[in-house]
Amino acid sequence: MIEKDKLISELQFKAVRSSGAGGQNVNKVSSKVVLSFDIEKSSFLSMEEKELLISNLLSRLTTENVLILNCDEDRSQLKNKEIVIKRFFTILTQALHIPKKRKATKIPKSVIRKRIKDKKNLSDLKKNRKKPEF
């Protein structure tokens, strides 16, 4: 399981002027939060977790394997920081999730019999629609 408190200490935040809601406030206050997380330099992730993250988040990473997330949804810098941290952890848990392997199962004979019976019934129904031959 991910230790959130330790990982938060590795995150880097930068406050930038936002283009979102806020009117004149936008020009004065840096409310947009940019989160960056260097996967390779992380000391709390194992090598397997790092490789899994890099392979699953390849399209979202920079060339140096840094994950960058932005948030300018709110006027408050603090709320934007909370939102971007929450988003970071959801992305991280999704990327670290390993799906179960599918077990191949045999189709039961009763299901095969039922399918063939249904096909036969439909075939007979269509045959009965034709004009009789004399």
N, C-alpha and C positions, 0 to 999 in steps of 0.2 A: 504494500500500500504506500501511496505517496505521502511523505511527511511535508505537509503544506507550509508549516512555519519555517522549516529549514530552506525549502525551495524559494519562499518569498524573499529570503535574505540574498539570494542569488539574482533576483530580478533587478533590472535597471529601469528606472522611470525617468521620463523627460517631459516637462510641461511645455506645450507649444500653443501659440495663439490659434484659436479655433475658428472655423468658418461656419459653425452651426448656429443654433438659436442664441439670442442674447442681445440683439440690437446693438446699441452703442457700446455695451459692455464687452462685446467681442474684440473691439479695438484696443481695450485697456487691459484685459485680463487674459492670462494664459490658462485656459481651462481644458484644452485638449491634452490627453495623456497618451504618451507613446511608451509601450512596454517592450523591452528587448531582453531576450533570454538566449545566452550562448550555450547550446547543448553540449558541445565538446568540452567546455571548461567547467561544466557542472561537476561538483564533487559528491553530490548526494545521489546521482544516478549511476547505476551499474553500466558496464560496457554493453551488455545485452539490451538494456533499456535505451541507451543512447542510439544503438544501431537500429532498433525498432522505431524510435522517434524519427530518426533521419529518413528511414525508408518510407514511413507512413506520411510524414509531413514534407516530403521533398518539394512539392509545388509551393509551399508556404515559406520555405527557408531561403535565406540569402546564400551566396556562394560560400560564405564562411560558416554555414550552418547555424545562423542566428535567426530565431523566430521573432518577428516584429509584429506587434498588435497595436492598433490605434483605437481610441474611444473619444468621441466628442458629442455624445448623445445628450449630455446634461450641461447646465451652466456651471455646476459646481465641479471643481477639480477633484475633490475628495470622492464624490459619487462616481465620476468617470474612472478614477483609480480603482474603486471597488468593482465596477462593472468589468473593467479590463482584466482584473485579477480573476474574477469569476469565469470570464470567457477563456482565459489562459488555462485554468484547471479543467474545464470541460473539454477543451481541445486536447490537453495532455492525457486525460483519462480515456478519451476515444482513441487516441493514437496508440496508447499502451495496451488496449484491449486486444486479446488474442481470441479470435472466434474458434468455437469448438469444431473439430473435424467431423464431417458428416459420415455416419456409418451407413454403408450400403445395405439395404434390406431386400429380401426376396418378396416378390409380389405374391400374396396368398392365392391359392388355387381357386378359392371361392370367388375372389374378385375377377379372376380371368374368366371363370365360368359365367358369371353374371354379365360381363361385357359381351361375351360371345352370344349369350341368350338375348340380350338387348339388340344386338346387331341383327340376329335372326328375326326377331319380332318386327323390327323396322323394315327389313327386307320383305317379309311376308306382307306387311301393310302396303308397301309400294307395289308389290305384285298384284294385290287385290284392286288397285286403282285402274289397272289396264283394262281395255275392252276384252271381253272373252273371245277366244278364237273358236270358230265353228268348223 
